[in-house]
């Protein structure tokens, strides 16, 4: 019975991230519209968009290879697995033993690799531009992400997310400069990886500025729905990762009762609401930077991750 209960809770977490990912994007769009004194679409509009795309016919280019057809499903599966492994409301779940920070970085890198190849597969100029920019961003974002992982691992003594969350929730952590730098680096990487302002504008299709949208211009129908759903999940994944590592309050431990799980889910949803509001405020108050300034932005994240790792050895008591 214990194993069945653990499996049901794990399946509940996998379903929870699927249900909340489009809603998170819808809430961010709604708050941004309200801050700009517009009515804006409903917070449930992303669900309607996905259903509309699923009902449409897939249109493929004549020279599209098997890679172009397979990529939407591969990217969606990789991001969903990564999002489901991050402890959202409970630690020590059935599959949390595989929720390793390095494994999550590898899954996200695999999804990015396939999407960049698919952008170049048809041979359009927009796809090639978007893929080259995506690889440029990844060349700096992944090292910054790994340095953040090393900083957290040196402090928590593990890269396993359940262990990290349990340690961060304890009183042994204290106030550390290195953790602050690692958190800022992770936030900067999250903005770049999710094509958010100031790195990219998810609401525009300008040829000279778009990165993510340029790679998926040739997709339609259910293929585009899978890619869009993966983008929703990726935003939820990074916010959940920030919450799990740096704000793991009220995360239920293994073996807790149903009431404790429900309270943790409610607290997790509240944290997502706060994060969506802060993201909307940031995107409303910040202008998009030029593409050639992105390496400087991610270079700052890389240096923050490196400094956080180095300061781990000199700020143990702070």
Long-range contacts (C-beta under 8 A, 24 or more apart in sequence): 3-94, 6-93, 6-94, 6-254, 7-94, 9-90, 9-93, 9-94, 9-261, 10-93, 10-94, 10-95, 13-84, 13-88, 13-89, 13-90, 13-93, 14-80, 14-84, 16-88, 16-89, 16-265, 17-80, 17-83, 17-84, 17-88, 17-233, 17-236, 17-237, 17-240, 18-80, 18-233, 20-236, 20-269, 20-272, 21-83, 21-229, 21-232, 21-233, 21-235, 21-236, 22-46, 22-47, 22-50, 22-229, 22-232, 23-47, 24-232, 24-235, 24-236, 24-239, 24-272, 24-276, 25-232, 25-235, 27-273, 27-276, 28-276, 28-279, 28-280, 28-283, 31-276, 31-277, 31-280, 31-281, 32-280, 32-283, 32-284, 35-280, 35-281, 35-284, 36-284, 46-228, 46-232, 49-228, 50-225, 50-228, 50-229, 53-220, 53-221, 53-222, 53-224, 53-225, 53-228, 54-221, 54-222, 54-225, 56-220, 56-221, 56-222, 57-220, 57-221, 58-220, 58-221, 58-222, 58-223, 59-220, 59-221, 61-122, 61-218, 63-122, 63-123, 64-121, 64-122, 64-218, 65-121, 67-114, 67-117, 67-118, 67-121, 68-118, 68-121, 68-122, 68-218, 69-223, 70-114, 71-114, 71-115, 71-117, 71-118, 72-219, 72-222, 72-223, 72-224, 72-226, 72-227, 72-230, 73-226, 74-110, 74-111, 74-114, 75-111, 75-114, 75-115, 75-226, 75-227, 75-230, 76-226, 76-227, 76-229, 76-230, 76-233, 78-107, 78-108, 78-110, 78-111, 78-114, 79-107, 79-108, 79-111, 79-230, 79-233, 79-234, 79-237, 80-230, 80-233, 81-107, 82-107, 82-108, 82-237, 83-233, 83-234, 83-236, 83-237, 83-240, 85-161, 86-161, 86-237, 86-240, 86-241, 86-244, 87-161, 87-162, 87-165, 87-244, 87-248, 87-251, 88-240, 88-243, 88-244, 88-268, 89-251, 89-252, 89-261, 89-264, 89-265, 89-267, 89-268, 90-251, 90-252, 90-253, 90-254, 90-256, 90-261, 90-264, 91-161, 91-162, 91-165, 91-166, 91-251, 91-252, 91-253, 91-254, 92-162, 92-253, 92-254, 92-255, 93-162, 93-254, 96-160, 96-161, 96-162, 97-160, 97-162, 99-160, 99-161, 99-162, 100-159, 100-160, 100-161, 101-149, 101-152, 101-153, 101-159, 101-160, 101-161, 101-164, 102-146, 102-149, 102-159, 104-161, 104-237, 104-241, 105-142, 105-145, 105-146, 105-149, 108-193, 108-234, 108-237, 109-138, 109-142, 111-230, 112-138, 115-215, 115-216, 115-227, 116-215, 118-215, 119-214, 119-215, 119-216, 122-218, 124-217, 124-218, 126-207, 126-214, 126-217, 127-214, 127-215, 127-217, 127-218, 129-207, 129-214, 130-210, 130-211, 130-212, 130-213, 130-214, 130-215, 130-216, 130-217, 131-214, 131-215, 133-211, 133-214, 133-291, 134-211, 134-212, 134-215, 136-294, 136-295, 137-192, 137-193, 137-199, 137-211, 137-294, 137-298, 140-295, 140-298, 140-299, 140-301, 140-302, 141-189, 141-192, 141-193, 141-298, 141-301, 143-302, 143-305, 144-185, 144-188, 144-189, 144-298, 144-301, 144-302, 144-304, 144-305, 145-186, 145-189, 145-305, 146-305, 147-185, 147-302, 147-305, 147-306, 147-308, 147-309, 148-182, 148-185, 148-186, 148-189, 148-305, 148-308, 150-305, 150-309, 151-178, 151-179, 151-181, 151-182, 151-305, 151-308, 151-309, 151-312, 152-179, 152-182, 152-245, 154-309, 154-312, 155-179, 155-312, 161-244, 161-245, 164-244, 164-245, 165-244, 165-245, 165-248, 165-251, 166-248, 166-253, 168-245, 168-246, 168-248, 169-248, 169-249, 169-251, 174-317, 174-318, 175-318, 176-312, 176-315, 176-318, 177-308, 177-311, 177-315, 177-318, 178-307, 178-308, 178-309, 178-311, 178-312, 178-315, 179-246, 179-308, 180-308, 181-304, 181-305, 181-307, 181-308, 181-311, 182-304, 182-305, 182-308, 183-242, 183-245, 183-246, 184-301, 184-304, 185-301, 185-302, 185-304, 185-305, 185-308, 186-238, 186-241, 186-242, 186-245, 186-246, 187-242, 188-297, 188-298, 188-300, 188-301, 188-304, 189-238, 189-298, 189-301, 190-238, 190-239, 190-241, 190-242, 192-294, 192-297, 192-298, 192-301, 193-234, 193-238, 194-231, 194-234, 194-235, 194-238, 195-231, 196-235, 196-279, 196-283, 197-282, 197-283, 197-286, 197-287, 197-288, 198-286, 198-287, 198-288, 198-289, 198-297, 199-288, 199-289, 199-294, 199-297, 200-288, 201-288, 208-291, 209-288, 209-291, 211-291, 236-272, 239-272, 239-275, 239-276, 239-279, 240-272, 242-275, 243-268, 243-271, 243-272, 243-275, 247-271
